[in-house]
């Protein structure tokens, strides 16, 4: 009875059979990767200098999908889109304030205040000297966040009415 059992290493495959086995495995692997990047992960490319020094133009970000979404907190780097800005193209910004907080900016000194306290922002590349049309102080509405780029004078963010509160 033992003479009919063969070890897997004893089986000889033709080149065509080997190729078909590799293609079969490759299709399964690609299917798993596609499902992962459709359901769980998302890839975004940073566009522009608005997050410089933290992120550079052309950097790739791998994000968790919406199934793992949580409420953003102050200091988080987020990828957002808004139909009113650039047809909803995703943009990368930092959360400065969340709902109910008051944002004020002293543009001459380049300092951002949240609830009356100056932010310690070692991640910024430039001070906040450019006003883009929003009126401050500003109360962040319920269910919204206020976002800014780290390279403040090269960033179109919540200071601009096109983006505003997200």
Buried (B, 14 or more C-beta within 10 A) or exposed (E): EEEEEEEEEEEEEEEEEEEEEEEEEEEEEEEEEEEEEEEEEBEBEBBBBBBBEBBEEEEEBEBEEEEEEEEBEBEBBBEBEBEEBBEEEBBBBBBBBBBEBBBBBBBEEBBBBBEEEEBEBEEBBBBBEBEBEBEBEBBBEEEBBBBBBBBBBBBBBBBBEEBBBB
